[in-house]
């Protein structure tokens, strides 16, 4: 906090010395410069972001935006270091499940009074909830990614199984039966499904919403505790049984990322792979000639096809002296046509109602229509506003789920570790 106060004082002194011109390039011109750290990484996405920055700069000579390239792999630690050192970018691209500690720590600006009504009304309340902590809004959710099933169409058609739709998805029980049937028809060494679970926590929690899973429960005192219910057990139990009992899911993919499963999908070793919606771009780019694929909705439970998501967000640093201007740039970036450009560049879905209605996002080609149909059932991820979630995920949940999925521990031990060890972690953040 002392560092941030000194930094703010230094910034104020600099403004006085430059005649309050604002910005490193100001001088007598009054021009200010905003630093925008983007985590876009796919070429189409990087191009879309840079083009929008260029368009903004051309029409706002007094408020220039400098594009800064960040990385998803290191963003949390990098931002923490920059916040504590007083060097955070003005505009921050991140994911909503990474914002809680920064918001509660005072590093992000509350955007409640800074955003125009056009933007706040266009994004549904269920999306705003993903970036709301306490009484403040600390990010603008703009891109979201449901998890879907990418299937080998030839294998699926030849099996004779019922093909699910967004209106009538498979239940979790039916999904397990389908993967059994596919495995039997495909023959030895092949599997109905491959689960890439190098990062198992968000997959398990977000898909678990459809079965009534929540895991995190906030009491009347505002504190969060972990409870493992029968609803929480449906998704991990299904995956565990597919791998260890039915042998309908590949064991070797449990420690891999989504991209690692694509060669097996292309080669007919796996009939289906649960993946994020944006993986469709890699499939289009990498699939061999003649490979036929389709996008299916994830299984649903008693709660319907509800699914948790952690949207990508744009935030403003609390230490930025240009919060109003930063919010204006965010509003520009997220105008409906621009939001569509960003969504197409990342092969994801926009949160904005007007952007989501764009016909380009409702075509059957490449599964866009299936994803758009799922948007209405996307909800805030269960761990969204939980302080200490990153530590719980890394130190408790990830190793526990990995061991459970591999068959090394049973459900009782999984529950014990998630609840007992997990609550010890959360308690330290809620004293």
N, C-alpha and C positions, 0 to 999 in steps of 0.2 A: 504493500500500500504506500509505503514511504517513497519507493521508486516512482510509482505512478503520480504521486503528488508533486514530486520534484520535476517530473517530466511535464506535467500540466503547467507548472509554474514557468518552466523554461519556454514552453510553447507560447504562453501568454506574454512573456517578456519579448520573445521574438516578434510577436505581432505589434507590440508597442514600438519596437525599434524600426520596423518596416512600415510604420504608419498604418497599421491594421490592414495591409494590403491582402494578407492571407496567402499562404502557400509559398513553397520554395521558389517558384518561378514568378512570384507576384510583382515585386518592385512597384513601380508607379502604375502598372497596368491593372492591378487589382485581380489578376488571374490567380486562381487557386488550383491545386492539383490533388486529386483523390487517388489513393492507391486501392486497386481492386484485385484481391487475390482470388483467382479462379482455380478450381480443381478439375476443370474439364480435361480429359486426357485423350479421348478418341478424336481423330483428325476432324471429323465433321463437327464435333462439339466445340473443339478449340477454334475452328474456323468461324463458327456461328458467334461465339463469344467475342472474338477479336473484331469481327465485322460490326457487331453492335457497338462496341467501344469506339470504333472508328467513326461510325455514324453519329454517336453522341458528341464526340469531340468536334466534328465538323459543324454541328449546329449549336454548340455551347462553347464559344471561344473563351469565356471567362471561367468556366469550370471544366478543366481538363481531367481525364481519367487515365491513369497509368495501369496497364495490364500487367499483373504479376502472376507467374505460373506457380501453383502449389501442387501438392501431391496427396492423394488419399492415404497413402501408406504411412505418412508421418504427420498428418495435419494436426492431430490433437496435441502432441508434444511440441510441435513447432509453434502452434498458436499460444500455448501456455507460456513458452519461453518469450515470445514476442509481447504478450500482454504484460508479463512481469518486468520486462525490460523497457516498457514504454514505446515499443516499436511496432505495434500491431497495425496491419493495413486498415484503412478506413472502412472498406466494404469487404465482407468476409463470406466466402462460399464454403458451406459445410453441410453436414447432415443433421437433422433435428435431434437424433439420439446422442449427438455429441455436445449439445448446447447446455444441458442442465448445469453442470459444474461451472461453466463460464458465466451463465446467467446469474446463478445464485452467488457467484464469486464477485459480481460487480464489474465484469469485464465487457459485457455487451450492453448496448443502449436499449432501453425500453422504447419500442417503436410505436406504442399506442397512439401518441398524438402527432406522429410524423408522417403517417401514410395517408394518401388521399382516399376518399370514400369509394372511388371507382375501383381501386385495388382491393380494399378490405371487403367490399360486397361481392366481388367477383369470385373470390376464393371461399369455398364452403367452410362453415364453422368447424366441421370435423377435421379439416386440414389445419386450421388455425390452432386447434388444440394441441397439435404436435409441437408447436413452438411457443406455447404459453406456459410460463413457469410462475407460480404465485399469481399475482394480478397483472403481470406484464407480458408483452409479446416481444420476443427476443430474436425473431427471425421471420422471414417471409417464405413460407413453403411454396415451391414453384414446380418441382419435378418429383414424380412418384413412380415407384416401380413394383407392381404386383409380382408375385412368384407364380409361374405357370409351368405346365408340363410341355416340354418339347418332345414330340413323338415322331418316330420313323413311320411314315404314313403307310408304306407297303406292308410292314409287319402288322400294324394295327388293322388294316383292312383285311388281310389274309386270316387273321385270328377269329373274326366274326364277333368280337366283343362289342358291347354297346359303346358308341363314341359319345363322350359327354359334351355338353354345351354349357355356355355361361348361364342359361336359364335352368338347365337340369344337369348339374355336375355330378360326378361320382361321390358317394359318401366315403368316409374313411374305410369302412368295412368293405364296401364294394371295390374300392381301390386296391385293397390287399388281395381280394379274390381275383381281380383282373390281372395283377402282376403275377399271381400264381399260374393263371391260365396261359398268359403270354410266355412265361418261362417254360412251361411244359411243351408248348407248341414249337418254341424256338430250338429246343434241343440242348445237349450238354455244352457247358462253357458259356452259355448265354443267359441273359437275365432280363426279366420284365422291366426292371428299373435300376438305375444307378443313382445313388444319393452322394453328391459331392459335398462333404461336410467338414472340410478343413476349418471352417468357421461355423460351428453348428448352432450357436445361441440364437441369433436373430431369426434363422430359418425355423427353429423349433418354436420360439415364442410367437412369431408373427402368424404362422400357419395354425398355431394352437388356438387362436381366437375363435375359429370356426367351430371348434369342439367345446367351447365354453371355458377354455383355459385363460387364466389371467396372471397367475403366479404372484404378482405384486399387489398388495392390498393396503390402501391408505386408511388409517384410523381416524377417529374424531379429533385426535390431537395433531393430525397432519403428518404423523410419522408413518413410514412405509415398512411393512413386514412381508415376509415371503411365506406363502402357504401353497402346498402341493396337493391339488384336488384331483378327482377322477378326470375332470375335463383337461387338466394340465397333462395327464398321462396318456391321452389318446394319441397324439402325434408321435411323441418319442416311443410309445409302445408299439405303434404300427411299424416304425422304421426298425426298431430292435427286432421285432418278430420277422419282418421281411428278410433281414440279414441272417439272423441266427436260427430261426425255426423253419421258415418256409424255403430259405435259400433262393428267394426270388429277387433279391437285391445283391449287387456286387459288394463284397467286403473290401476289395482293394481300393474302391473309390472313396471310402469314408474319410481318408486323410487328404483328399485332393481338392483342388478348386474346380469351379465349373468348367473352365476352358480345358482342363485335363480330360474331361469325359467326352469331349466332342469327337475325337477320333473313333472311340468305341461306338458312339451313336451313329456316325457315318458308316462304320463298317458292319453294322448289324449285330454288334455284341450286346447292346442295350436297346430295348424297345422305346424306353422313355427316360428322360432326365429332367428332374425339377430344377428350374433355373430362373434367375431374374429375367424380366421382360426384355431388358436391353441386350441379352445374349443373342437375340435374333440377328443383330448386325454381324457378329462373328460367324454365325451359321451361313448367312448370305455370302460372306467373303470367303469362307473356308470350305464349304460343303463341296464334295466332288460332283462333277457333272452327272445329272440324272438322279441325284438324291432328292427324294420327296419327303417333305416334313410338314408338320402341322402344329399349331399352337392350341393346347387344351387348357381349360381352367383347372386350377388346383382343386383337390377334393374338398368337400364341404361337410360340416357337421350339423348338430341341432341348431346352431346359431346362424345357419345359412353359409354362404360363401364369404363371410366376413374374414378379413385378413389384415394383419397389422402392417403398417409401412412407416418408415422413417424418411420423410421427403427430404430432398436437397433444399437447402435454405440460403437466403442472403441476409446477412446481419450487418449491423453497424457497430464499430468499436465504441465503447463508452468514452475512451480518451480522445476520440476524434473531435477536433474543433469544428468540423463541418458536417454535423449530423443531418441538418436540413438538406444540404446539397447531396449528401450520400443517399438520402431517402428519395430525392428527385431522380437520381440515376437508377435506383432500384425500380421505381415506378416506370421509367422508360424501358428498362430491360424486360419488364414483365407486362407490357402492353400485349393484348391478345395475339396479334400477329407475330410479335417477337417471342412470346412464350411458345408458340407453335414451332418457330424456328429452333429454339433451344431444345424442345421435346424431340423433334425429328433428328436433330444433331446427336442427341444422346440415346435415341431409340427408346425413349421413356414416355410417360404420360404427363401432361400438364395438370396442375391442380385447378387452374382457372376454368370456370364454367364456360366462358366464351371460347377459349382456346380449345378446350376438350370437344366442343361441338364442331370443330373444323372438319369438313369432309375428308381431308387427307388422313385423318386419324381414325377413320371408320371404314377403311377398305379391307377386303378379305385378304389381299396380298400381304404376305409376311406376318399375318396374324394380328394386324392393327385392330381390327374390329373386336376380336376376342378380348384384347387388353382393355379397350375402351369400355366394353360392357362390364368389366370387373370394377371400374373406377368407383361406381356408386357404393360399393361394399368395402372400400378401403377405410381403415380406421387407424387411429393413433396406436403405434406399437406399445405393448404393455409396459415396457421399461422406460418410456419416453421421458418422464419427469422425475425419474428416480436418481437421487444423488448417490454417487458411488457405484453406479452401474458399470462404468468401464472397468473398475477394479474387480467387481463381482464377476463380470463376464470373463475376464482374462484369468483370474486366479482360482475361481470356484467353478463356474458353470461350464466353461469350455473343456477342462480336463474331465469333469464328471460326466458330461454328455458323451464325450469321445469314448470313455471307458464303457459306458452303458451301451452305446451303439455297437461296440466291438464284442460285447458279451462278457467283458471282464468283471463287471459288477451287475447286481440285479436291481430291480425297481426300488426296493427298500433302501438300499445303499445310496442310490441316486437321490431319492427324496431326502434322506438324512443329510447328504452333503449340500444339496441345493438350499435346504431350509436352515439347518444348524449353522453351517459355515457361512452361508449367505447372509443370514441375519446378523452375524457378528461383524461382517464387513459393513453392512448398511448402518448399523448402530453407530459406528465411528463417525459417519458423515451426518448424523442427526442429533448429536449431543447438544 
